[in-house]
Amino acid sequence: MAAHGSLRVILGSLLANTAIFVFKLVVAAITGSGSMMAEAIHSLADCANQILLLVGTREAAKPATPKHPLGRGRAAYFWSFMVALMIFLGGGVFSIYEGVHKLESNEPLSNEYAAYAVLIVALVIEIAAAMQVKRALDAQKEAGETFWQSLWHSKDADLVVLFAENSADVLGLTLALGALVLAGITDDPIYDACGSIAIGILLCSASFGLTLKVKSLLQGESADREVEDLFRKEVAADPKLAGVLTILTIQQGPGQVMLAAKVRLAPGLTSEQVVKTINELEARVKSQNSQVHWQFVEPDVVA
């Protein structure tokens, strides 16, 4: 997905979560609900997370420098990693703490109908936000891939994080609504406290999964298989090239791929023809996949 597309999705999620946070906080203060306060903190953490994603998007777009000759694309992954930690600390741990506190205090709820209304509105908004991110991820999906395979293989950490956040939001809101309904029906606030703890466990689980995914990207994942397939296809189609000896790809950031390869050339080429053949090969690959920002192709006779 293009950088501006990810930026639009992030900004949309930020605006939605800011509005939801304000509503949740007001109703949490009115009702005294631990589940609602957990959800308010969850939305506040989401707002902070999206600001961090915006920082990462801006830094990743900076041009290459002598100090960073391949640009700063992986900065997006670093900030996504920070977001995963924020979901754990700012959302999960606090929600569990709030739930435990409510278990000990056993404070009754009040004005729970206001909480129902806000949760239902927030749930509709979060479902819409999750579907927006899903459409963006679907646009990246390769033929034959399921959505979940595409999500795990995606190199766009921003969209992966946003989808995980929004999905956790939807599940968290559902848990909060169920907990409040049970607390209202039974007049027992223990259900509300348990709802807050369940939301915390959910957020900690989402954080753990995100951490594993972004850690892999930070370590340097290979690019999508289609990049290597394209390169091999272009080599096979050129009579001046006899084959690919070795090839590796590295995902340097969302939409930024480095490719390095050794190729065998047909015999009898002059040095000028060798240079021209390799330059033309790189140009063809670049024209068909704009994500390939850097290519280092070397002629050789052994792998």
Buried (B, 14 or more C-beta within 10 A) or exposed (E): BEBEBBBBBBEBBBBBBBBBBBBBBBBBEBBBBBBBBBBBBBBBBBBBBBBBBBBBBBBBBEEEEEEEEBBBBBBBBBBBBBBBBBBBBBBBBBBBBBBBBBBEEEBEBEEBEBBBEBBEBBBEBBBEBBEBBBEBBEEBBEEEEEEEEBBEBBBBBBBBBBBBBBBBBBBBBBBBBBBBBBBBEEEBBBBBBBBBBBBBBBBBBBBEBBBEBBEBBBEEBBBBEEBBEBBBEBBEEBEBBBEBBEBEBBBBBBBBBBBBBBBBBBEEBEEEEBEEBBEBBBEBBBEBBEBBBBBEBEBEEEE
